[in-house]
Amino acid sequence: MKPGTYPLYLVSLDQDSAKRKTLEDRFPRHFPTMTRINAVDGRKLSAKEFFEYIATPMAQGHRLMLPGEVGCSLSHVHALESFLSSGADAALILEDDVIGNDGNIDAIMELVATLPPESLLICGGQQGMPARKYVFGKPTSTDGLFRLPPYSNSHIFRTCCYVVTPVSAKQILDIQKRSLRLADAWGTFFRGSETHIYYVDQLEHPKELSGSHLEQERSQLGYKSAFGVRRTVALVKRRFSRIARKLGALMCLAQGYRRIVR
């Protein structure tokens, strides 16, 4: 892609002004250039709106999304739509709890020109994620930039900091418009496509999640709990998934990939 300055989008709820003030302190040079996307508060959706969004994915066998998850997905849909309408070659999309400094954004912007059109760049944010041990990558000709194997796409999480191109943005939107998925369903968005996910460790996500609206919602609803037969089925599925993950990890190592997130 052409070198140059790429737009920055900030996904943030109206009421989170304190988070934006912290972000302004962290990124004094780049913050004034960020275009804020007014995030959707899924908890404020009407019951009719909420069920309209989750009906299709549930009919397809996907698990129930929480209101906050629906809001997060819709917020990033709005960010991607704004980017595509801008006509820019790429954009950096951030959430308001991202940790870093202006130098990190400068480094990311320098990398963008090296990306092919069929790409998405995850800029970090995997701190504390259990699945990070399944994130493998091969070094590219650009120092610090890794290309992930398709196996690792489903083990990358969060949407706090990523770069999209028109190609990858359209692929995500095409799926989200047909059947809403979690905002970080990277493995679903690019399954069977020519788009590759790249990774650079520049920005961070807070390890303390008490300030996350979504994590609070998951905790309040006891989201991770399962009972009776449902729990037994979940345990069996988890065991087979663990075996599949380990086999996939061994295949990546055999193909010359290595773990890239500590």
N, C-alpha and C positions, 0 to 999 in steps of 0.2 A: 504493500500500500504506500501511498505518497506520504513522505514525512511532513509534519506540520503540527498544528495545535488542534486537538480533538475536543469535542464538547464533554463536559462533566455534568452528570445528572445526580441529584441528591434526593433519595426517597425518604420522606420524613412526614410524620403525622403533624397536623396543625398544633396540637397541644404540647409537642415535644420541643419547645423553644429552648429549654435548658440544654438538651442534647446538641442543638444547633449552635448554641453559644460555645460549648466545649469544642465542637468541630471547628468553629471560627478561630479559636485559640490554637488549635493543632495545625490548621492549614491557613495561616493569615494571608498568604499570597494567592492561593487557589480558591479559597472559600468564596470571594466575591464573584468569581466566574461561574460558580455552580448554578445550574438551573434546578430549582426545587420542584420535585414531583409531589403534589399533595397526596400523601399516602391514603389508602382506603382503610378505614377502621372497620374490619369485618364484624366486630361486636355490635356495630350500629346498623348493620344490614337488617332489613325486615325479614321475617321468617320466609315470606314468599321469594324474596331475592336470594336468600341463602340457599333454599332448596332448589331453586332454578340452576344455581351454579354447581351444586353437588350431585344432582340427579343423574346426569349422563355418566360421570366417572363411576358412581356407585353401581349403576346398571352394568357397567363394564367390568365389575368385580374389584374396583379399587376401594380402599378403606375410606371411612368417613373423614373428611377434612374438617378441622375446627374452624370456627368463624374467623379467628385471627389468621389462620393459614390461607383461607379464601381471600381475606383482605390483602395479605402479603403478595399473593399471586396476582391479584388485580392491580396492585400498585406497580409491580414490575411490568405488567402488560402495558400500563400507561407510559412508563418510562421508555419501553421499547418502541411504542407507537410514536412518541415524541422524537426519538432518535431517527426513526425512518423518515419522518416528515421533514427533518432538518436537511437531508441530503448529504450528511457528512459520511466520511469513509469509515469511521469507527467512533466509539464513545466509551467513556469510563462511567460506570454506574456504581454509586456508593450508597450505603445506608448510614444513618446518622450516629451509629455507635462504633463506626470503624476507627481503628487506632493507627496513627502514622504521622507523617509530617510532609511538608511541601516537597522535600527531596525525594520521598518515596513516589509521589505523583510524577515528578520530573522523570524519574527512572522508568516508570511505567510508560509514559508518553514516548520515550525514546524507543521502547520495545515495540510499540504499536506498528511502526512503519515496517518492521521485519516480519509481521504476521501475514500469512496468506489470506485471501478473502474468505475461504472456508475455514474459519477458526473462531474460537472463543477463548479468552485468556482469563483464568482465575488468578487473582492478584494476591492470594494468601487467605487468611481467615480460617485456617483449619485447626487452630490451636484448641486442644482439649477434645477433639473429636475422636472417638474410639476407632472409627474407620480409617483414620489417617495412615495406619500401617498397611493399608491396601492401596495407597496412592503411589503408583510407580511412574517413572518418567525416564525418558532418554534425553541427554543433553543435546541441544541444538547448536548451531554455529554461533549463537548469541550467548554470551556468558550469563549464567543464572536462569536461562529460559529452558524449560523442559516440555517435551511433548508426551502426553499421556497415551497409554494404550486404551482401546475401547473398554477393556476390563475395568479400568479405574474410574471411568465416567460415573458409575453408580455409587462410588465411594467418596466422591467430592460433594460437600454439603455447603449450605449457606449461600446467601446472595449479597453479602456485605460489600464485595468489591470485585467487579469483573468488567472485562472489556468485550464489547460485541462489535461485529461487523454487520453490514446490511444482510449478508447471507445468513449468518447465525441468528440474527434478530428475527428475520422472517420465518426461519424454521421453528423457533420457539413460539412465535405468535400463531403460526398455522395450527400447531397442536393445542395451544391454550384456547383458541377460539372454537375448536371442535369439542374439546373436553378438558375442562380446567384441571391442571395438575399442580402439585406443590411448585413453588417458584424455583426451587433448586433441584428439580427432577432432570438433571443434566443427562443421565443415562437414557432417559426416555426421549428427550428432545433430539438427540443426535444418533439414535440407534439406526444402523443401516445406512447412514449418510456418509458423505465424503468430508464432513466437517470434523476437525480434530480439536480437542481441548488442550490448551497449553497452560503451563503453571509457572508462576514466578512468586517467590516469597518476599513480598514487599510490605503488605499491610496486615494488620491483625484484627482479630475479633476478641472482645472481652471474654476472659475465662469465667468471670463472675457474671451469672446470667440473671441475677435478681432484678435488674433494670429492664429486662426484656419483657414486653407485653405478651408476646407469644409464649414464652416459657412460663410466665405466670399463669396463663390460661391453661396450658397443658398440666401444670401442677394442680391447679384448682379442680380440674375435671378428672384427676386421677388417670390421665390418659394412658399411662404405661401399664396400668394394671389389667389383668385378665383372669377369668375365673372358670372353674369347672372344666367342661369339655373344651371350651375356647382356649383355656390356658394350656391344656394338653396338646391340642392341635398346634398352638403357637410354638410350644417347646419342640415338637417334632420338626416343624418347618425350620425353626432356628437351627436345629442340629444339622439338617441337610444343607441349609444355606452356609453353615460354617465350613462344612466339608468342601462345598463348591468354591467358597472364597479361597480356601487354602490351596486347592488345586489350581485355581486361576492365578494365585500369587506365584506358585512354583513355575507356571508357564511363562509368566512375565519375566521372572528372574532368568529362566533358560533362554529367553529371547533378547537378553541384554539390558532389560530395564532394571532400575534400582529404586529403592524407597527414597522419596524426596521430601517427606514431611516428618519432622521430629516431634 
